[in-house]
Amino acid sequence: MNNTEYAVAIAKELERTVLQIDAESGERLTDVILSSKRIFAAGAGRSGFMVKAFVMRLMHMGFESYMVGETITPNIGVGDILVIGSGSGETGSLVSMAQKAKKIGSTIALVSIFAESTIGKLADVIVKIPAPTPKINTDTGFKSIQPMGSLFEQSLLLTLDAVILRLMEKRGGDSDTMFSRHANLE
């Protein structure tokens, strides 16, 4: 295959994957974000990059949103939500964050391959993405042509971008308003 054919194959994998995501779970995530005081988000590795893009878009929309681990991130509290993107739902640092946030009384949302994971058992809202992963040997229905967790990470970005579009629709936001909050010191 050439590069274009690979890109088309990847797009088909993404379509197949996102079509299997329960639409109601995405709607629940959207509604919980809307009812939360502040939004905190976390992810590790490449999944963390996808979550960071989500937090940036939330900020562009005017939400008080933070990426866990940044030096300017305040403490989480009751009325806040912690959104975690984790393919396995078992990443040690993310499990620890979820446990701590739950003990404080914050809402936990998980976007993951495994709803029944350790973080999944703590979560109030779960969006399950049925993508294969090399981290946990389980059959998710098909094999990806992509390496490692790429299909999950890409699906995570698309899922969170869809949440942003739904938030824009529900709050009446638009791209021009969002752009007014875009960085201008670059």
Secondary structure by P-SEA (a helix, b strand, c coil): ccaaaaaaaaaaaaaaaaaaccaaaaaaaaaaaaaccbbbbbbcaaaaaaaaaaaaaaaaaccccccccccccccccccbbbbbbccccccaaaaaaaaaaaaabbbbbbbcccccccccccccbbbbbbccccccccccccccccccaaaaaaaaaaaaaaaaaaaaaaacccaaaaaaaccccc
